[in-house]
């Protein structure tokens, strides 16, 4: 990665989910909503408090995250599209393997 975010900012690459449409409808890219899920590719050192103390980030490189529709700023590096956002714009971290729901007996 050729960019190193500062303080509590993270660089995120959107994860594109492909969904098969029934009925053969074609939806152009301009009409599709951008995904609100991504993978953290770089993180800053942490948030600096008013007393000068550095608090490390909760997210790490490789985490899959959820973020708001209007979060972050879009950037383009080496032909790839990324987002830079603050850690407080991240809504949650997705688990690596989803836990299946247990049936009620």
Phi and psi restraints in degrees (range 20) as a CNS / XPLOR table:
assign (resid 1 and name C) (resid 2 and name N)
       (resid 2 and name CA) (resid 2 and name C) 1.0 -95.5 20.0 2
assign (resid 2 and name N) (resid 2 and name CA)
       (resid 2 and name C) (resid 3 and name N) 1.0 10.1 20.0 2
assign (resid 2 and name C) (resid 3 and name N)
       (resid 3 and name CA) (resid 3 and name C) 1.0 -129.5 20.0 2
assign (resid 3 and name N) (resid 3 and name CA)
       (resid 3 and name C) (resid 4 and name N) 1.0 139.4 20.0 2
assign (resid 3 and name C) (resid 4 and name N)
       (resid 4 and name CA) (resid 4 and name C) 1.0 -122.8 20.0 2
assign (resid 4 and name N) (resid 4 and name CA)
       (resid 4 and name C) (resid 5 and name N) 1.0 108.1 20.0 2
assign (resid 4 and name C) (resid 5 and name N)
       (resid 5 and name CA) (resid 5 and name C) 1.0 -67.7 20.0 2
assign (resid 5 and name N) (resid 5 and name CA)
       (resid 5 and name C) (resid 6 and name N) 1.0 150.9 20.0 2
assign (resid 5 and name C) (resid 6 and name N)
       (resid 6 and name CA) (resid 6 and name C) 1.0 -95.7 20.0 2
assign (resid 6 and name N) (resid 6 and name CA)
       (resid 6 and name C) (resid 7 and name N) 1.0 151.5 20.0 2
assign (resid 6 and name C) (resid 7 and name N)
       (resid 7 and name CA) (resid 7 and name C) 1.0 49.3 20.0 2
assign (resid 7 and name N) (resid 7 and name CA)
       (resid 7 and name C) (resid 8 and name N) 1.0 -119.7 20.0 2
assign (resid 7 and name C) (resid 8 and name N)
       (resid 8 and name CA) (resid 8 and name C) 1.0 -98.5 20.0 2
assign (resid 8 and name N) (resid 8 and name CA)
       (resid 8 and name C) (resid 9 and name N) 1.0 25.5 20.0 2
assign (resid 8 and name C) (resid 9 and name N)
       (resid 9 and name CA) (resid 9 and name C) 1.0 -95.8 20.0 2
assign (resid 9 and name N) (resid 9 and name CA)
       (resid 9 and name C) (resid 10 and name N) 1.0 151.5 20.0 2
assign (resid 9 and name C) (resid 10 and name N)
       (resid 10 and name CA) (resid 10 and name C) 1.0 -130.7 20.0 2
assign (resid 10 and name N) (resid 10 and name CA)
       (resid 10 and name C) (resid 11 and name N) 1.0 150.2 20.0 2
assign (resid 10 and name C) (resid 11 and name N)
       (resid 11 and name CA) (resid 11 and name C) 1.0 -102.2 20.0 2
assign (resid 11 and name N) (resid 11 and name CA)
       (resid 11 and name C) (resid 12 and name N) 1.0 129.2 20.0 2
assign (resid 11 and name C) (resid 12 and name N)
       (resid 12 and name CA) (resid 12 and name C) 1.0 -125.2 20.0 2
assign (resid 12 and name N) (resid 12 and name CA)
       (resid 12 and name C) (resid 13 and name N) 1.0 138.7 20.0 2
assign (resid 12 and name C) (resid 13 and name N)
       (resid 13 and name CA) (resid 13 and name C) 1.0 -106.7 20.0 2
assign (resid 13 and name N) (resid 13 and name CA)
       (resid 13 and name C) (resid 14 and name N) 1.0 123.7 20.0 2
assign (resid 13 and name C) (resid 14 and name N)
       (resid 14 and name CA) (resid 14 and name C) 1.0 -62.6 20.0 2
assign (resid 14 and name N) (resid 14 and name CA)
       (resid 14 and name C) (resid 15 and name N) 1.0 143.9 20.0 2
assign (resid 14 and name C) (resid 15 and name N)
       (resid 15 and name CA) (resid 15 and name C) 1.0 -102.7 20.0 2
assign (resid 15 and name N) (resid 15 and name CA)
       (resid 15 and name C) (resid 16 and name N) 1.0 117.1 20.0 2
assign (resid 15 and name C) (resid 16 and name N)
       (resid 16 and name CA) (resid 16 and name C) 1.0 -86.7 20.0 2
assign (resid 16 and name N) (resid 16 and name CA)
       (resid 16 and name C) (resid 17 and name N) 1.0 120.8 20.0 2
assign (resid 16 and name C) (resid 17 and name N)
       (resid 17 and name CA) (resid 17 and name C) 1.0 -96.3 20.0 2
assign (resid 17 and name N) (resid 17 and name CA)
       (resid 17 and name C) (resid 18 and name N) 1.0 129.2 20.0 2
assign (resid 17 and name C) (resid 18 and name N)
       (resid 18 and name CA) (resid 18 and name C) 1.0 -95.9 20.0 2
assign (resid 18 and name N) (resid 18 and name CA)
       (resid 18 and name C) (resid 19 and name N) 1.0 126.2 20.0 2
assign (resid 18 and name C) (resid 19 and name N)
       (resid 19 and name CA) (resid 19 and name C) 1.0 -120.4 20.0 2
assign (resid 19 and name N) (resid 19 and name CA)
       (resid 19 and name C) (resid 20 and name N) 1.0 128.5 20.0 2
assign (resid 19 and name C) (resid 20 and name N)
       (resid 20 and name CA) (resid 20 and name C) 1.0 -78.1 20.0 2
assign (resid 20 and name N) (resid 20 and name CA)
       (resid 20 and name C) (resid 21 and name N) 1.0 130.6 20.0 2
assign (resid 20 and name C) (resid 21 and name N)
       (resid 21 and name CA) (resid 21 and name C) 1.0 -89.9 20.0 2
assign (resid 21 and name N) (resid 21 and name CA)
       (resid 21 and name C) (resid 22 and name N) 1.0 136.6 20.0 2
assign (resid 21 and name C) (resid 22 and name N)
       (resid 22 and name CA) (resid 22 and name C) 1.0 -85.9 20.0 2
assign (resid 22 and name N) (resid 22 and name CA)
       (resid 22 and name C) (resid 23 and name N) 1.0 143.6 20.0 2
assign (resid 22 and name C) (resid 23 and name N)
       (resid 23 and name CA) (resid 23 and name C) 1.0 88.3 20.0 2
assign (resid 23 and name N) (resid 23 and name CA)
       (resid 23 and name C) (resid 24 and name N) 1.0 -1.3 20.0 2
assign (resid 23 and name C) (resid 24 and name N)
       (resid 24 and name CA) (resid 24 and name C) 1.0 72.1 20.0 2
assign (resid 24 and name N) (resid 24 and name CA)
       (resid 24 and name C) (resid 25 and name N) 1.0 24.0 20.0 2
assign (resid 24 and name C) (resid 25 and name N)
       (resid 25 and name CA) (resid 25 and name C) 1.0 -73.2 20.0 2
assign (resid 25 and name N) (resid 25 and name CA)
       (resid 25 and name C) (resid 26 and name N) 1.0 139.9 20.0 2
assign (resid 25 and name C) (resid 26 and name N)
       (resid 26 and name CA) (resid 26 and name C) 1.0 -107.0 20.0 2
assign (resid 26 and name N) (resid 26 and name CA)
       (resid 26 and name C) (resid 27 and name N) 1.0 124.7 20.0 2
assign (resid 26 and name C) (resid 27 and name N)
       (resid 27 and name CA) (resid 27 and name C) 1.0 -110.2 20.0 2
assign (resid 27 and name N) (resid 27 and name CA)
       (resid 27 and name C) (resid 28 and name N) 1.0 118.0 20.0 2
assign (resid 27 and name C) (resid 28 and name N)
       (resid 28 and name CA) (resid 28 and name C) 1.0 -65.9 20.0 2
assign (resid 28 and name N) (resid 28 and name CA)
       (resid 28 and name C) (resid 29 and name N) 1.0 156.4 20.0 2
assign (resid 28 and name C) (resid 29 and name N)
       (resid 29 and name CA) (resid 29 and name C) 1.0 -57.6 20.0 2
assign (resid 29 and name N) (resid 29 and name CA)
       (resid 29 and name C) (resid 30 and name N) 1.0 -32.7 20.0 2
assign (resid 29 and name C) (resid 30 and name N)
       (resid 30 and name CA) (resid 30 and name C) 1.0 -68.4 20.0 2
assign (resid 30 and name N) (resid 30 and name CA)
       (resid 30 and name C) (resid 31 and name N) 1.0 -21.5 20.0 2
assign (resid 30 and name C) (resid 31 and name N)
       (resid 31 and name CA) (resid 31 and name C) 1.0 -96.0 20.0 2
assign (resid 31 and name N) (resid 31 and name CA)
       (resid 31 and name C) (resid 32 and name N) 1.0 -11.2 20.0 2
assign (resid 31 and name C) (resid 32 and name N)
       (resid 32 and name CA) (resid 32 and name C) 1.0 -80.5 20.0 2
assign (resid 32 and name N) (resid 32 and name CA)
       (resid 32 and name C) (resid 33 and name N) 1.0 145.5 20.0 2
assign (resid 32 and name C) (resid 33 and name N)
       (resid 33 and name CA) (resid 33 and name C) 1.0 -80.6 20.0 2
assign (resid 33 and name N) (resid 33 and name CA)
       (resid 33 and name C) (resid 34 and name N) 1.0 144.0 20.0 2
assign (resid 33 and name C) (resid 34 and name N)
       (resid 34 and name CA) (resid 34 and name C) 1.0 -72.5 20.0 2
assign (resid 34 and name N) (resid 34 and name CA)
       (resid 34 and name C) (resid 35 and name N) 1.0 143.9 20.0 2
assign (resid 34 and name C) (resid 35 and name N)
       (resid 35 and name CA) (resid 35 and name C) 1.0 -65.6 20.0 2
assign (resid 35 and name N) (resid 35 and name CA)
       (resid 35 and name C) (resid 36 and name N) 1.0 148.7 20.0 2
assign (resid 35 and name C) (resid 36 and name N)
       (resid 36 and name CA) (resid 36 and name C) 1.0 -107.4 20.0 2
assign (resid 36 and name N) (resid 36 and name CA)
       (resid 36 and name C) (resid 37 and name N) 1.0 27.0 20.0 2
assign (resid 36 and name C) (resid 37 and name N)
       (resid 37 and name CA) (resid 37 and name C) 1.0 -128.9 20.0 2
assign (resid 37 and name N) (resid 37 and name CA)
       (resid 37 and name C) (resid 38 and name N) 1.0 142.3 20.0 2
assign (resid 37 and name C) (resid 38 and name N)
       (resid 38 and name CA) (resid 38 and name C) 1.0 -156.5 20.0 2
assign (resid 38 and name N) (resid 38 and name CA)
       (resid 38 and name C) (resid 39 and name N) 1.0 175.8 20.0 2
assign (resid 38 and name C) (resid 39 and name N)
       (resid 39 and name CA) (resid 39 and name C) 1.0 -118.5 20.0 2
assign (resid 39 and name N) (resid 39 and name CA)
       (resid 39 and name C) (resid 40 and name N) 1.0 133.5 20.0 2
assign (resid 39 and name C) (resid 40 and name N)
       (resid 40 and name CA) (resid 40 and name C) 1.0 -74.3 20.0 2
assign (resid 40 and name N) (resid 40 and name CA)
       (resid 40 and name C) (resid 41 and name N) 1.0 123.9 20.0 2
assign (resid 40 and name C) (resid 41 and name N)
       (resid 41 and name CA) (resid 41 and name C) 1.0 -109.2 20.0 2
assign (resid 41 and name N) (resid 41 and name CA)
       (resid 41 and name C) (resid 42 and name N) 1.0 -17.3 20.0 2
assign (resid 41 and name C) (resid 42 and name N)
       (resid 42 and name CA) (resid 42 and name C) 1.0 -159.1 20.0 2
assign (resid 42 and name N) (resid 42 and name CA)
       (resid 42 and name C) (resid 43 and name N) 1.0 148.1 20.0 2
assign (resid 42 and name C) (resid 43 and name N)
       (resid 43 and name CA) (resid 43 and name C) 1.0 -133.0 20.0 2
assign (resid 43 and name N) (resid 43 and name CA)
       (resid 43 and name C) (resid 44 and name N) 1.0 156.3 20.0 2
assign (resid 43 and name C) (resid 44 and name N)
       (resid 44 and name CA) (resid 44 and name C) 1.0 -81.7 20.0 2
assign (resid 44 and name N) (resid 44 and name CA)
       (resid 44 and name C) (resid 45 and name N) 1.0 -178.3 20.0 2
assign (resid 44 and name C) (resid 45 and name N)
       (resid 45 and name CA) (resid 45 and name C) 1.0 -74.0 20.0 2
assign (resid 45 and name N) (resid 45 and name CA)
       (resid 45 and name C) (resid 46 and name N) 1.0 -29.6 20.0 2
assign (resid 45 and name C) (resid 46 and name N)
       (resid 46 and name CA) (resid 46 and name C) 1.0 145.2 20.0 2
assign (resid 46 and name N) (resid 46 and name CA)
       (resid 46 and name C) (resid 47 and name N) 1.0 175.3 20.0 2
assign (resid 46 and name C) (resid 47 and name N)
       (resid 47 and name CA) (resid 47 and name C) 1.0 -88.5 20.0 2
assign (resid 47 and name N) (resid 47 and name CA)
       (resid 47 and name C) (resid 48 and name N) 1.0 132.4 20.0 2
assign (resid 47 and name C) (resid 48 and name N)
       (resid 48 and name CA) (resid 48 and name C) 1.0 -94.1 20.0 2
assign (resid 48 and name N) (resid 48 and name CA)
       (resid 48 and name C) (resid 49 and name N) 1.0 123.2 20.0 2
assign (resid 48 and name C) (resid 49 and name N)
       (resid 49 and name CA) (resid 49 and name C) 1.0 -81.0 20.0 2
assign (resid 49 and name N) (resid 49 and name CA)
       (resid 49 and name C) (resid 50 and name N) 1.0 170.6 20.0 2
assign (resid 49 and name C) (resid 50 and name N)
       (resid 50 and name CA) (resid 50 and name C) 1.0 -62.3 20.0 2
assign (resid 50 and name N) (resid 50 and name CA)
       (resid 50 and name C) (resid 51 and name N) 1.0 -29.0 20.0 2
assign (resid 50 and name C) (resid 51 and name N)
       (resid 51 and name CA) (resid 51 and name C) 1.0 -84.7 20.0 2
assign (resid 51 and name N) (resid 51 and name CA)
       (resid 51 and name C) (resid 52 and name N) 1.0 5.2 20.0 2
assign (resid 51 and name C) (resid 52 and name N)
       (resid 52 and name CA) (resid 52 and name C) 1.0 92.0 20.0 2
assign (resid 52 and name N) (resid 52 and name CA)
       (resid 52 and name C) (resid 53 and name N) 1.0 -4.2 20.0 2
assign (resid 52 and name C) (resid 53 and name N)
       (resid 53 and name CA) (resid 53 and name C) 1.0 -73.7 20.0 2
assign (resid 53 and name N) (resid 53 and name CA)
       (resid 53 and name C) (resid 54 and name N) 1.0 142.2 20.0 2
assign (resid 53 and name C) (resid 54 and name N)
       (resid 54 and name CA) (resid 54 and name C) 1.0 -102.4 20.0 2
assign (resid 54 and name N) (resid 54 and name CA)
       (resid 54 and name C) (resid 55 and name N) 1.0 120.2 20.0 2
assign (resid 54 and name C) (resid 55 and name N)
       (resid 55 and name CA) (resid 55 and name C) 1.0 -101.9 20.0 2
assign (resid 55 and name N) (resid 55 and name CA)
       (resid 55 and name C) (resid 56 and name N) 1.0 120.3 20.0 2
assign (resid 55 and name C) (resid 56 and name N)
       (resid 56 and name CA) (resid 56 and name C) 1.0 -65.9 20.0 2
assign (resid 56 and name N) (resid 56 and name CA)
       (resid 56 and name C) (resid 57 and name N) 1.0 156.4 20.0 2
assign (resid 56 and name C) (resid 57 and name N)
       (resid 57 and name CA) (resid 57 and name C) 1.0 -76.9 20.0 2
assign (resid 57 and name N) (resid 57 and name CA)
       (resid 57 and name C) (resid 58 and name N) 1.0 153.6 20.0 2
assign (resid 57 and name C) (resid 58 and name N)
       (resid 58 and name CA) (resid 58 and name C) 1.0 -81.2 20.0 2
assign (resid 58 and name N) (resid 58 and name CA)
       (resid 58 and name C) (resid 59 and name N) 1.0 -26.6 20.0 2
assign (resid 58 and name C) (resid 59 and name N)
       (resid 59 and name CA) (resid 59 and name C) 1.0 -90.4 20.0 2
assign (resid 59 and name N) (resid 59 and name CA)
       (resid 59 and name C) (resid 60 and name N) 1.0 151.9 20.0 2
assign (resid 59 and name C) (resid 60 and name N)
       (resid 60 and name CA) (resid 60 and name C) 1.0 -129.1 20.0 2
assign (resid 60 and name N) (resid 60 and name CA)
       (resid 60 and name C) (resid 61 and name N) 1.0 162.7 20.0 2
assign (resid 60 and name C) (resid 61 and name N)
       (resid 61 and name CA) (resid 61 and name C) 1.0 -59.5 20.0 2
assign (resid 61 and name N) (resid 61 and name CA)
       (resid 61 and name C) (resid 62 and name N) 1.0 132.1 20.0 2
assign (resid 61 and name C) (resid 62 and name N)
       (resid 62 and name CA) (resid 62 and name C) 1.0 100.1 20.0 2
assign (resid 62 and name N) (resid 62 and name CA)
       (resid 62 and name C) (resid 63 and name N) 1.0 -14.3 20.0 2
assign (resid 62 and name C) (resid 63 and name N)
       (resid 63 and name CA) (resid 63 and name C) 1.0 -68.4 20.0 2
assign (resid 63 and name N) (resid 63 and name CA)
       (resid 63 and name C) (resid 64 and name N) 1.0 140.7 20.0 2
assign (resid 63 and name C) (resid 64 and name N)
       (resid 64 and name CA) (resid 64 and name C) 1.0 -92.6 20.0 2
assign (resid 64 and name N) (resid 64 and name CA)
       (resid 64 and name C) (resid 65 and name N) 1.0 128.9 20.0 2
assign (resid 64 and name C) (resid 65 and name N)
       (resid 65 and name CA) (resid 65 and name C) 1.0 -127.0 20.0 2
assign (resid 65 and name N) (resid 65 and name CA)
       (resid 65 and name C) (resid 66 and name N) 1.0 161.8 20.0 2
assign (resid 65 and name C) (resid 66 and name N)
       (resid 66 and name CA) (resid 66 and name C) 1.0 -111.9 20.0 2
assign (resid 66 and name N) (resid 66 and name CA)
       (resid 66 and name C) (resid 67 and name N) 1.0 141.7 20.0 2
assign (resid 66 and name C) (resid 67 and name N)
       (resid 67 and name CA) (resid 67 and name C) 1.0 -141.6 20.0 2
assign (resid 67 and name N) (resid 67 and name CA)
       (resid 67 and name C) (resid 68 and name N) 1.0 164.3 20.0 2
assign (resid 67 and name C) (resid 68 and name N)
       (resid 68 and name CA) (resid 68 and name C) 1.0 -69.6 20.0 2
assign (resid 68 and name N) (resid 68 and name CA)
       (resid 68 and name C) (resid 69 and name N) 1.0 161.3 20.0 2
assign (resid 68 and name C) (resid 69 and name N)
       (resid 69 and name CA) (resid 69 and name C) 1.0 -60.8 20.0 2
assign (resid 69 and name N) (resid 69 and name CA)
       (resid 69 and name C) (resid 70 and name N) 1.0 -36.2 20.0 2
assign (resid 69 and name C) (resid 70 and name N)
       (resid 70 and name CA) (resid 70 and name C) 1.0 -108.6 20.0 2
assign (resid 70 and name N) (resid 70 and name CA)
       (resid 70 and name C) (resid 71 and name N) 1.0 23.5 20.0 2
assign (resid 70 and name C) (resid 71 and name N)
       (resid 71 and name CA) (resid 71 and name C) 1.0 -79.7 20.0 2
assign (resid 71 and name N) (resid 71 and name CA)
       (resid 71 and name C) (resid 72 and name N) 1.0 150.3 20.0 2
assign (resid 71 and name C) (resid 72 and name N)
       (resid 72 and name CA) (resid 72 and name C) 1.0 70.2 20.0 2
assign (resid 72 and name N) (resid 72 and name CA)
       (resid 72 and name C) (resid 73 and name N) 1.0 -178.9 20.0 2
assign (resid 72 and name C) (resid 73 and name N)
       (resid 73 and name CA) (resid 73 and name C) 1.0 -124.7 20.0 2
assign (resid 73 and name N) (resid 73 and name CA)
       (resid 73 and name C) (resid 74 and name N) 1.0 133.0 20.0 2
assign (resid 73 and name C) (resid 74 and name N)
       (resid 74 and name CA) (resid 74 and name C) 1.0 -79.4 20.0 2
assign (resid 74 and name N) (resid 74 and name CA)
       (resid 74 and name C) (resid 75 and name N) 1.0 137.3 20.0 2
assign (resid 74 and name C) (resid 75 and name N)
       (resid 75 and name CA) (resid 75 and name C) 1.0 -135.8 20.0 2
assign (resid 75 and name N) (resid 75 and name CA)
       (resid 75 and name C) (resid 76 and name N) 1.0 162.8 20.0 2
assign (resid 75 and name C) (resid 76 and name N)
       (resid 76 and name CA) (resid 76 and name C) 1.0 -129.1 20.0 2
assign (resid 76 and name N) (resid 76 and name CA)
       (resid 76 and name C) (resid 77 and name N) 1.0 124.2 20.0 2
assign (resid 76 and name C) (resid 77 and name N)
       (resid 77 and name CA) (resid 77 and name C) 1.0 -129.3 20.0 2
assign (resid 77 and name N) (resid 77 and name CA)
       (resid 77 and name C) (resid 78 and name N) 1.0 126.4 20.0 2
assign (resid 77 and name C) (resid 78 and name N)
       (resid 78 and name CA) (resid 78 and name C) 1.0 51.4 20.0 2
assign (resid 78 and name N) (resid 78 and name CA)
       (resid 78 and name C) (resid 79 and name N) 1.0 38.4 20.0 2
assign (resid 78 and name C) (resid 79 and name N)
       (resid 79 and name CA) (resid 79 and name C) 1.0 81.6 20.0 2
assign (resid 79 and name N) (resid 79 and name CA)
       (resid 79 and name C) (resid 80 and name N) 1.0 -3.3 20.0 2
assign (resid 79 and name C) (resid 80 and name N)
       (resid 80 and name CA) (resid 80 and name C) 1.0 -103.0 20.0 2
assign (resid 80 and name N) (resid 80 and name CA)
       (resid 80 and name C) (resid 81 and name N) 1.0 144.7 20.0 2
assign (resid 80 and name C) (resid 81 and name N)
       (resid 81 and name CA) (resid 81 and name C) 1.0 -97.3 20.0 2
assign (resid 81 and name N) (resid 81 and name CA)
       (resid 81 and name C) (resid 82 and name N) 1.0 132.3 20.0 2
assign (resid 81 and name C) (resid 82 and name N)
       (resid 82 and name CA) (resid 82 and name C) 1.0 -132.4 20.0 2
assign (resid 82 and name N) (resid 82 and name CA)
       (resid 82 and name C) (resid 83 and name N) 1.0 173.2 20.0 2
assign (resid 82 and name C) (resid 83 and name N)
       (resid 83 and name CA) (resid 83 and name C) 1.0 -129.6 20.0 2
assign (resid 83 and name N) (resid 83 and name CA)
       (resid 83 and name C) (resid 84 and name N) 1.0 144.3 20.0 2
assign (resid 83 and name C) (resid 84 and name N)
       (resid 84 and name CA) (resid 84 and name C) 1.0 -113.9 20.0 2
assign (resid 84 and name N) (resid 84 and name CA)
       (resid 84 and name C) (resid 85 and name N) 1.0 127.8 20.0 2
assign (resid 84 and name C) (resid 85 and name N)
       (resid 85 and name CA) (resid 85 and name C) 1.0 -143.2 20.0 2
assign (resid 85 and name N) (resid 85 and name CA)
       (resid 85 and name C) (resid 86 and name N) 1.0 161.4 20.0 2
assign (resid 85 and name C) (resid 86 and name N)
       (resid 86 and name CA) (resid 86 and name C) 1.0 -79.2 20.0 2
assign (resid 86 and name N) (resid 86 and name CA)
       (resid 86 and name C) (resid 87 and name N) 1.0 155.2 20.0 2
assign (resid 86 and name C) (resid 87 and name N)
       (resid 87 and name CA) (resid 87 and name C) 1.0 -61.9 20.0 2
assign (resid 87 and name N) (resid 87 and name CA)
       (resid 87 and name C) (resid 88 and name N) 1.0 -33.4 20.0 2
assign (resid 87 and name C) (resid 88 and name N)
       (resid 88 and name CA) (resid 88 and name C) 1.0 -72.7 20.0 2
assign (resid 88 and name N) (resid 88 and name CA)
       (resid 88 and name C) (resid 89 and name N) 1.0 -7.6 20.0 2
assign (resid 88 and name C) (resid 89 and name N)
       (resid 89 and name CA) (resid 89 and name C) 1.0 -85.0 20.0 2
assign (resid 89 and name N) (resid 89 and name CA)
       (resid 89 and name C) (resid 90 and name N) 1.0 -11.1 20.0 2
assign (resid 89 and name C) (resid 90 and name N)
       (resid 90 and name CA) (resid 90 and name C) 1.0 -79.6 20.0 2
assign (resid 90 and name N) (resid 90 and name CA)
       (resid 90 and name C) (resid 91 and name N) 1.0 128.4 20.0 2
assign (resid 90 and name C) (resid 91 and name N)
       (resid 91 and name CA) (resid 91 and name C) 1.0 -84.8 20.0 2
assign (resid 91 and name N) (resid 91 and name CA)
       (resid 91 and name C) (resid 92 and name N) 1.0 -33.2 20.0 2
assign (resid 91 and name C) (resid 92 and name N)
       (resid 92 and name CA) (resid 92 and name C) 1.0 -174.7 20.0 2
assign (resid 92 and name N) (resid 92 and name CA)
       (resid 92 and name C) (resid 93 and name N) 1.0 164.4 20.0 2
assign (resid 92 and name C) (resid 93 and name N)
       (resid 93 and name CA) (resid 93 and name C) 1.0 -108.8 20.0 2
assign (resid 93 and name N) (resid 93 and name CA)
       (resid 93 and name C) (resid 94 and name N) 1.0 128.7 20.0 2
assign (resid 93 and name C) (resid 94 and name N)
       (resid 94 and name CA) (resid 94 and name C) 1.0 -83.8 20.0 2
assign (resid 94 and name N) (resid 94 and name CA)
       (resid 94 and name C) (resid 95 and name N) 1.0 139.9 20.0 2
assign (resid 94 and name C) (resid 95 and name N)
       (resid 95 and name CA) (resid 95 and name C) 1.0 -68.3 20.0 2
assign (resid 95 and name N) (resid 95 and name CA)
       (resid 95 and name C) (resid 96 and name N) 1.0 152.2 20.0 2
assign (resid 95 and name C) (resid 96 and name N)
       (resid 96 and name CA) (resid 96 and name C) 1.0 -63.8 20.0 2
assign (resid 96 and name N) (resid 96 and name CA)
       (resid 96 and name C) (resid 97 and name N) 1.0 -45.5 20.0 2
assign (resid 96 and name C) (resid 97 and name N)
       (resid 97 and name CA) (resid 97 and name C) 1.0 -121.6 20.0 2
assign (resid 97 and name N) (resid 97 and name CA)
       (resid 97 and name C) (resid 98 and name N) 1.0 119.5 20.0 2
assign (resid 97 and name C) (resid 98 and name N)
       (resid 98 and name CA) (resid 98 and name C) 1.0 -66.0 20.0 2
assign (resid 98 and name N) (resid 98 and name CA)
       (resid 98 and name C) (resid 99 and name N) 1.0 140.8 20.0 2
assign (resid 98 and name C) (resid 99 and name N)
       (resid 99 and name CA) (resid 99 and name C) 1.0 -87.2 20.0 2
assign (resid 99 and name N) (resid 99 and name CA)
       (resid 99 and name C) (resid 100 and name N) 1.0 126.9 20.0 2
assign (resid 99 and name C) (resid 100 and name N)
       (resid 100 and name CA) (resid 100 and name C) 1.0 -74.8 20.0 2
assign (resid 100 and name N) (resid 100 and name CA)
       (resid 100 and name C) (resid 101 and name N) 1.0 144.3 20.0 2
assign (resid 100 and name C) (resid 101 and name N)
       (resid 101 and name CA) (resid 101 and name C) 1.0 -72.4 20.0 2
assign (resid 101 and name N) (resid 101 and name CA)
       (resid 101 and name C) (resid 102 and name N) 1.0 138.3 20.0 2
assign (resid 101 and name C) (resid 102 and name N)
       (resid 102 and name CA) (resid 102 and name C) 1.0 -87.0 20.0 2
assign (resid 102 and name N) (resid 102 and name CA)
       (resid 102 and name C) (resid 103 and name N) 1.0 141.2 20.0 2
assign (resid 102 and name C) (resid 103 and name N)
       (resid 103 and name CA) (resid 103 and name C) 1.0 -76.3 20.0 2
assign (resid 103 and name N) (resid 103 and name CA)
       (resid 103 and name C) (resid 104 and name N) 1.0 142.8 20.0 2
assign (resid 103 and name C) (resid 104 and name N)
       (resid 104 and name CA) (resid 104 and name C) 1.0 -79.4 20.0 2
assign (resid 104 and name N) (resid 104 and name CA)
       (resid 104 and name C) (resid 105 and name N) 1.0 130.1 20.0 2
